[in-house]
Structures are given as C-alpha cells and as structure tokens.
Amino acid sequence: MVAGARLALESGWEVRGSDNPLYPPTSEMVRDLGVPVFEGFAEANLEWEPDIVIVGNVLSRGNPEVEEVLRRHLPYTSLPEWMKSVILQKRRPVAICGTHGKTTTTALTAFLLDRCGLKPGFLIGGQPLDFKNSSCLGNEGGPFVIEGDEYDTAFFDKRAKFFHYLPEIAVVTSIEFDHGDIYNNLGEIERAFQLMLRQIPPAGWLIACADDPRALELTNHAHSKVATYGFSENAHWRGEEFGASAGFSGLKVFRGATQFAELAVPLFGRHNLQNVLAAVAVAAIHGASSSDIQTALMQFKGIKRRMEVFLTHGERVFVDDFAHHPTAIRETIAAAKQRWTGRKLRVLLEPRSNTMVRNIHQADLIESLKGADEVIIGPIHRMEKIPEPERLDRQFVVSALMNSGTHAEWTDSVDEIVERVVGVEETRDVTLILSNGAFGGLYGRLRKHLSAG
C-alpha cells in the first residue's frame, strides 16, 4: 500500500491514508511519503471526499471506513486492480511470483534492469536498500517489475493479487502450501498459479525454478515461451557455486551449455543464488549483457529485514529476517551459518503468520530449526484466536529439538527473551531473529540494552 501510494503521488494524485499503528520499516516508509496519514479508522477520515478509495486486503466489513465508503457510495477498488488499470496497462509487467523469495527477486530484477540502463518501473514488497523508494513509475512502454503475491486481493475480491498484474513475464520461484487462512490445500494454490499463466501472451515468458518440483510442473500449463533456472542439470539458466570469500558468493551462470557469466554475489544461501539466476534470466531477456550484469550485481545491497545486520555489539552480530515458513527458515539458517562460519547461531522465532501460528507445518518447522545451535520461540501472535487443537505446540517443538541436540526453549515474555540474549557470555555469537512482524518490540529493546559498535 505504501508503494502504491507513492506511485499515485508520482502519477499526480493527491493521497491520504488511514492505518493502524505501524512499526519499522513500514512506519519509516509512510513518514517519508509526506502525506497525511490518520492513525486508526474513522468515518471522518473520508470527509475530504476522495475521487477513489483504495481498500487494503486487511480490511473487511465492519471497519468504520469501509462501512462509510459503502454508505456514501464512494468509488472504491483494490490496490491490484488500481495498479492494473492505472499503471500496468501502459507498461510491460514482469510479475515475480512464488511462495518464497518474491521480495528479494523483485528487488534484484529491478536493480539489474535499472543498472543496465533499462529504467524500469517497479513495486517491491519491502524496503530496498538500493533505491530511495520501494516503487517507481518508470517509462510508459517499459518494463515494470512487480511482486506477484498469491494472497487474496480484497474483502470484495478473493482472487490472488497476481491475477491483476497482466504479466508479460512471470517468474515462479516455488510453490508450497501457505496462507492457510485463504487456501484449503496445496491443490488450490497450484490451480491459482496455473490460471495466472493464462494471462501471459504467446511471445511472453514463464520463467520457473527447475529446482522446485511444483514450479517445474507448472511449465506444462504454459501458453507462452518457457525458460527454467536453478542448479538442476536441465535448467536453461543453470548455476554452479564456486566458493565464497570477502563477503561474496561465487556463482557461475550457464545458458544452456555455454557459460554466460561468472558472478560475485553479495548474498549467501542457495535460495538467494536461485533468486539471482531468476533476475539474470529476466535481465538477459531484456537485452542486458553479461558484463553489465556482472558489474551491477556486485553493488547490490539488498532489502531491509532480509538477512539484515541491524545491530552489532563488539563481535556479536544481530540479524533480522522476514522468514516465516519452514522452508524459508531452513534456508535462512543455512545462509547465516555459511556467512558466519564457525560461530554459534541463536535463532529467535516469532510464530506470527496465519500459517505459522497453526500446527500445519509443525514437523517441518522442527526439521528447519535443527540447523541452529540454540532456539527461543516467542509468543504466538493472537494466540487466543487459534483453536487449541490447531495451534502450534511450542512445547512439542522444543522437546523435539532438545532430543535432537539443539538447545531450545519457549516463552510468552519478550522481556525474558531480551534478558536471556543480553546476558549470554559468548562474544562472537550470531543472533538471528525470524519474524514477519514487530516481535513485541524486541528489536528496540535489544538496541536499548546493547550499544551498536
């Protein structure tokens, strides 16, 4: 919604907004918009009589502003539909889709197209460190890179957001069960992706990860040209790792049997290298040269809350990451161990997403956390709203981890977590915080107790 508001401003609209209290980085992004923002929802917030109201997908019937919009018969729409009609129909959309890696791959793709001189528009679902803002109009007729979420659009439009994005190119990074509040099973998610492909024109592209079986199977449903990427032998854009040093991972990229580029990637973890391969494929399709891609990629800074070092204290390192699905958690832990080899890795986990607060992925979560040396699981977000038989059983997870040799504990107190972490005797440990929310103010409390060095 913040990125959409900025696009509206660039397009010449007057913008105002309403939201619940926000936390960083969103609060900082909203502040930088420089537009009036009401904290909380009220009928009076609409007294300026906007020409159109864009309703976010977290709002539903009963919200006072939603009810006032309907009472006054004000024109309203969803952000994805507004994007389609106002922005995307005049551009060449590149939709980055999939269960994992969307934000990083969107940022990587926009960054490469930009640094290779193609002046793309973009909408990134996070705060990029390489651009001043998370969205940009770009040129009419040019590429527009947008994060294609499979989550639903609005209370009045239960289709996946990516159905609105008119993809000329669609990247699919992975397909797993997620969003248990929207989809009943994995088959429903797979069907949504299959239907999305019907929007790609014949001369367009589906670019699917060859390392993910469900993404690869999706190529059988394409009505467009197809390319695959990954580390699999048969991938059209194939990667080979060749070591890591001085803050970079080494990645050789092959297009078919021919080496396309040898890259120094300022990211760690196999999942991030897969994201790079996807971005390289899109950039090459748009005509970017291997040398330009190679030069540009070394300068990529990343995304806030994606393996972001947000605090240091002596040699201690504190890292923030958005991972909130067992697969993403497993890959993020592996990437952290690769980046900080030989150090003790402590993971602080906030079960917050609609899937993670339930026991749907409980067994997978246990396996994903075994890569850590120590695990502390914090409060379950809105625990009272989850029926106990469906709720994540933190004690069961902790017991299973202890039995496997990983020290683990759980608590409902963020203060206890802070005390536990601040009081450790290790001087070179790495604390990895995994949350797609504010974790009860954990970040600020750690900063308060530990001065950045």
C-alpha positions in Angstrom: 0.0 0.0 0.0 2.9 2.4 0.7 4.5 1.6 -2.7 1.1 2.1 -4.3 0.6 5.4 -2.6 4.0 6.6 -3.9 3.0 5.6 -7.5 -0.2 7.5 -7.1 1.8 10.6 -6.0 4.2 10.2 -9.0 1.1 10.0 -11.2 -0.2 13.3 -9.9 -2.9 12.2 -7.4 -3.5 13.8 -4.0 -3.1 11.0 -1.4 -4.2 10.5 2.1 -4.3 7.3 4.2 -5.5 5.5 7.3 -3.9 2.6 9.1 -3.4 1.0 12.5 -0.2 1.9 14.4 2.8 0.9 12.3 6.3 -0.5 13.0 9.6 -0.2 11.1 10.4 -0.3 8.3 6.8 0.5 7.2 6.4 3.4 9.6 9.5 5.0 8.2 8.3 4.5 4.6 5.0 6.1 5.5 6.7 9.0 7.1 8.8 9.5 4.0 5.7 9.7 1.8 5.0 13.1 3.3 1.2 12.7 3.1 -1.5 13.0 5.8 -2.0 9.6 7.5 -4.7 9.0 10.1 -3.8 6.6 12.9 -6.9 4.4 13.2 -10.0 4.2 11.1 -13.0 6.6 11.3 -15.8 7.9 9.2 -14.4 11.5 9.5 -11.2 10.4 7.6 -13.3 10.4 4.4 -14.7 14.0 4.8 -12.3 15.3 2.1 -14.3 13.2 -0.4 -11.6 11.4 -2.4 -12.2 10.5 -6.1 -11.4 6.9 -5.3 -10.7 4.8 -2.2 -8.2 2.0 -2.4 -9.0 -0.6 0.1 -6.2 -2.8 1.5 -6.8 -6.5 1.8 -6.5 -6.5 5.6 -9.8 -4.6 5.8 -13.3 -6.1 5.8 -16.9 -5.4 6.6 -17.3 -3.8 9.9 -14.4 -1.5 9.5 -15.8 2.0 10.1 -14.2 3.5 6.9 -15.3 0.5 4.8 -18.8 1.0 6.0 -18.7 4.7 5.3 -17.4 4.1 1.8 -20.4 1.9 1.1 -22.9 4.2 2.8 -21.7 7.2 0.8 -21.5 5.2 -2.5 -17.9 6.4 -2.9 -15.9 4.8 -5.8 -13.6 2.1 -4.4 -11.2 -0.5 -5.7 -8.3 -2.8 -4.6 -4.7 -1.8 -5.0 -4.0 -4.6 -7.5 -7.0 -3.6 -9.7 -5.9 0.1 -9.5 -2.4 -1.0 -10.5 -3.8 -2.9 -13.4 -5.9 0.0 -14.8 -3.8 3.0 -14.0 -0.2 1.7 -14.1 0.3 -1.7 -15.7 -1.7 -1.5 -18.9 0.8 1.2 -20.1 3.8 -0.9 -19.3 5.4 -4.4 -19.8 4.8 -6.1 -16.5 7.3 -8.6 -15.0 5.5 -10.4 -12.2 7.7 -12.2 -9.6 5.6 -14.9 -8.0 6.1 -17.9 -5.7 5.9 -19.0 -2.1 9.4 -17.9 -1.3 11.9 -15.2 -2.5 9.5 -12.8 -4.1 10.7 -9.6 -2.4 14.4 -10.3 -2.9 13.9 -11.5 -6.5 11.8 -8.4 -7.3 14.4 -6.1 -5.9 17.2 -8.0 -7.7 15.4 -7.9 -11.0 14.5 -4.2 -10.7 18.1 -3.4 -9.7 19.7 -5.2 -12.6 17.3 -3.7 -15.2 17.9 -0.3 -13.7 21.7 -0.6 -13.5 21.8 -2.0 -17.0 20.1 1.2 -18.3 16.6 -0.1 -18.9 14.9 2.4 -16.5 12.2 0.0 -15.2 9.2 0.8 -13.0 8.8 -1.4 -10.0 6.8 -2.2 -6.9 8.8 -4.1 -4.2 7.0 -5.5 -1.2 9.7 -4.4 1.2 12.2 -1.5 1.6 15.1 -1.9 -0.9 18.5 -0.5 0.1 19.5 0.2 -3.5 16.6 2.6 -4.3 15.3 5.6 -2.5 11.8 4.2 -2.5 10.0 0.9 -2.8 8.3 1.8 -6.1 8.9 3.8 -9.2 6.7 4.5 -12.3 9.4 4.0 -14.9 8.7 4.8 -18.5 5.4 4.1 -20.3 6.0 1.1 -22.6 9.0 0.0 -20.5 9.4 -3.0 -18.1 7.6 -2.8 -14.7 8.8 -5.3 -12.1 6.1 -6.2 -9.5 5.9 -8.6 -6.7 3.1 -11.0 -7.6 1.5 -12.2 -4.4 -0.9 -15.2 -4.3 -2.6 -13.8 -1.3 -6.2 -12.6 -1.9 -6.9 -9.1 -3.2 -9.6 -7.6 -1.0 -12.7 -8.5 1.0 -14.7 -8.0 -2.1 -12.3 -9.8 -4.5 -11.0 -13.1 -3.2 -8.8 -13.8 -6.2 -5.0 -13.9 -5.9 -3.4 -10.5 -6.3 -1.3 -11.7 -9.3 -4.4 -12.2 -11.4 -4.5 -8.4 -11.9 -0.9 -7.9 -13.0 -1.0 -8.6 -16.7 2.4 -10.4 -16.8 4.4 -10.3 -20.0 7.0 -12.3 -18.0 6.1 -14.3 -14.9 8.8 -15.7 -12.6 7.7 -18.6 -10.3 10.3 -19.3 -7.6 8.5 -22.1 -5.7 5.1 -23.4 -4.8 4.3 -24.7 -1.3 1.3 -24.6 1.0 1.0 -21.3 2.7 -1.8 -18.8 3.6 -3.9 -21.3 5.4 -6.5 -18.7 6.0 -7.0 -18.3 2.3 -6.4 -21.7 0.7 -7.7 -25.0 2.0 -5.0 -27.1 0.4 -2.0 -27.1 -1.9 -4.1 -28.0 -4.9 -5.9 -24.7 -4.6 -2.7 -22.8 -4.7 -1.4 -24.8 -7.7 -4.6 -24.1 -9.5 -4.2 -20.3 -8.9 -0.8 -20.4 -10.4 -2.0 -22.4 -13.4 -4.7 -19.8 -14.1 -2.3 -16.9 -13.7 -0.3 -18.3 -16.6 -3.3 -17.8 -18.9 -2.6 -14.1 -18.9 0.9 -14.3 -20.4 0.9 -13.5 -24.2 2.3 -16.1 -26.6 5.5 -14.1 -27.0 5.9 -13.7 -23.3 7.7 -15.9 -20.8 7.2 -18.2 -17.9 10.5 -18.4 -16.0 10.2 -21.2 -13.5 12.6 -22.6 -10.9 13.8 -26.0 -12.1 14.8 -27.0 -8.5 11.2 -26.8 -7.3 9.1 -29.7 -8.5 5.8 -27.8 -8.4 7.2 -24.8 -10.1 8.8 -27.0 -12.8 5.5 -28.9 -13.3 3.8 -25.5 -13.9 5.7 -25.3 -17.2 3.3 -28.0 -18.6 0.5 -25.4 -18.3 2.2 -22.5 -20.1 0.7 -20.8 -23.1 3.9 -18.8 -23.7 7.6 -19.3 -24.1 9.3 -21.1 -21.2 12.7 -20.9 -19.5 13.8 -22.6 -16.3 16.6 -21.7 -13.9 18.3 -23.3 -10.9 21.1 -25.7 -10.1 19.4 -28.7 -11.8 21.2 -30.2 -14.7 18.4 -29.5 -17.2 17.8 -25.8 -16.2 18.0 -23.4 -19.2 19.8 -20.9 -16.8 22.0 -23.1 -14.7 24.1 -22.1 -11.7 27.2 -23.5 -10.2 28.6 -22.4 -6.9 32.3 -21.9 -6.7 33.0 -20.8 -3.1 32.6 -17.7 -1.0 35.1 -15.0 0.1 35.2 -11.4 1.2 31.5 -11.1 1.7 30.6 -12.6 -1.7 29.3 -15.9 -3.0 30.8 -17.2 -6.3 28.2 -18.2 -9.0 28.9 -19.3 -12.5 25.8 -18.9 -14.8 25.3 -21.1 -17.8 22.8 -20.5 -20.6 22.3 -24.0 -21.9 25.8 -25.5 -22.4 27.5 -22.0 -22.7 28.9 -20.1 -19.7 27.0 -16.7 -19.6 28.7 -15.1 -16.7 30.9 -15.6 -13.6 29.4 -13.5 -10.8 30.4 -12.3 -7.3 27.1 -12.2 -5.4 26.9 -10.2 -2.2 24.3 -12.7 -0.8 24.5 -16.0 0.9 22.5 -19.2 0.7 21.4 -21.4 -2.1 18.0 -19.8 -2.1 19.5 -16.4 -2.8 21.6 -17.7 -5.6 18.4 -19.1 -7.2 16.9 -15.7 -6.9 19.9 -14.2 -8.7 19.6 -16.7 -11.5 15.9 -15.7 -12.0 16.9 -12.0 -12.1 19.7 -12.7 -14.5 17.3 -14.5 -16.8 14.9 -11.6 -16.9 17.6 -9.1 -17.4 19.1 -11.1 -20.3 15.7 -11.4 -22.0 15.5 -7.6 -21.9 18.9 -7.4 -23.6 21.3 -6.8 -20.7 24.8 -8.0 -21.4 26.6 -10.4 -19.1 29.3 -7.9 -18.4 26.8 -5.2 -17.3 25.0 -7.8 -15.1 28.3 -8.8 -13.6 29.3 -5.3 -12.8 25.9 -4.3 -11.4 25.4 -7.3 -9.2 28.5 -6.7 -7.1 26.9 -3.4 -5.9 23.5 -4.9 -4.8 22.8 -4.0 -1.2 19.6 -6.0 -0.6 16.4 -5.5 1.3 15.6 -4.4 4.9 14.7 -7.4 7.0 16.2 -9.9 4.7 19.4 -11.1 6.4 19.9 -7.5 7.6 22.5 -6.9 10.3 20.6 -4.4 12.4 22.9 -4.3 15.5 26.4 -5.2 16.5 27.9 -5.3 20.0 31.6 -5.9 19.9 31.9 -9.0 17.8 28.3 -10.1 18.5 26.0 -9.8 15.4 22.2 -9.4 15.4 20.4 -10.2 12.2 16.8 -9.6 11.2 15.0 -11.7 8.6 11.4 -12.0 7.5 11.4 -15.8 7.1 8.1 -17.2 8.4 7.7 -20.6 6.6 9.7 -23.7 7.4 11.4 -23.8 4.0 12.4 -20.2 4.3 13.6 -20.7 7.9 15.7 -23.7 6.9 17.4 -21.8 4.0 17.9 -18.6 6.1 19.6 -20.6 8.9 21.8 -22.3 6.3 22.7 -19.0 4.8 23.6 -17.5 8.2 25.8 -20.4 9.0 27.6 -20.0 5.7 28.1 -16.3 6.1 29.3 -16.5 9.8 31.1 -19.8 9.6 32.1 -21.3 13.0 30.1 -19.0 15.1 27.3 -20.1 17.5 23.9 -19.4 15.9 21.0 -18.5 18.1 17.5 -18.2 16.5 14.7 -16.2 18.0 11.4 -17.1 16.3 8.0 -15.3 16.5 5.2 -17.5 15.2 3.1 -14.8 13.6 1.8 -15.6 10.1 -1.6 -17.2 9.6 0.1 -20.5 8.7 2.9 -20.5 11.3 0.7 -20.0 14.3 -1.0 -23.3 13.4 0.4 -26.8 13.6 0.1 -27.4 9.8 3.9 -27.3 9.3 4.9 -28.3 12.8 7.0 -31.3 11.8 8.7 -29.3 9.0 9.4 -26.4 11.4 11.2 -28.8 13.8 13.4 -30.0 10.9 14.1 -26.5 9.7 15.3 -25.3 13.2 17.7 -28.2 13.7 20.4 -26.2 11.9 20.6 -23.7 14.7 22.7 -24.1 17.9 20.0 -22.6 20.1 16.3 -21.7 19.5 14.0 -19.5 21.5 10.4 -19.4 20.4 8.4 -16.3 21.5 4.7 -15.6 21.9 2.3 -16.8 19.3 0.7 -13.8 17.6 -3.0 -13.5 18.6 -2.9 -16.9 20.2 -6.4 -16.6 21.6 -7.9 -16.6 18.0 -6.4 -20.0 17.2 -8.3 -23.1 18.4 -6.0 -25.1 20.7 -6.2 -28.3 18.5 -5.0 -26.3 15.5 -2.4 -24.2 17.4 1.4 -24.6 17.1 2.5 -26.6 20.1 5.7 -24.9 21.1 6.5 -27.3 23.9 6.3 -30.2 21.5 8.7 -28.3 19.1 11.1 -27.5 21.9 11.1 -31.1 23.2 11.8 -32.5 19.7 14.7 -30.0 19.2 16.2 -30.8 22.6 16.0 -34.6 21.8 17.9 -33.9 18.5 20.7 -32.0 20.3 19.5 -28.4 19.7 19.0 -26.4 22.8 15.6 -24.9 22.8 13.0 -23.1 25.0 9.8 -21.1 24.6 8.3 -18.2 26.4 5.4 -15.8 26.2 7.6 -12.9 27.5 9.6 -10.8 25.2 11.3 -9.3 28.2 12.6 -12.8 29.1 14.0 -13.2 25.6 15.8 -9.9 25.9 17.3 -10.8 29.3 18.3 -14.2 28.0 20.1 -12.8 25.0 21.7 -9.8 26.6 23.0 -11.9 29.5 24.9 -14.6 27.4 28.7 -14.9 27.8 29.5 -15.6 24.2 31.4 -12.8 22.5 31.2 -13.9 18.8 27.7 -15.4 18.6 25.1 -14.6 15.9 21.5 -13.9 16.9 19.1 -14.4 14.0 15.6 -13.0 14.6 12.9 -14.5 12.4 9.6 -12.6 12.3 7.2 -11.1 9.8 6.1 -8.5 12.4 7.3 -6.4 15.3 8.1 -9.3 17.7 6.6 -7.3 20.6 9.2 -4.6 20.3 12.1 -7.0 20.6 14.3 -5.0 18.2 14.1 -1.7 20.1 14.6 -3.4 23.4 17.8 -5.1 22.2 19.1 -1.8 20.9 18.3 -0.2 24.2 20.4 -2.8 26.1 23.2 -3.2 23.6 25.0 -0.2 22.0 25.9 -0.7 18.3 29.6 -1.0 17.8 
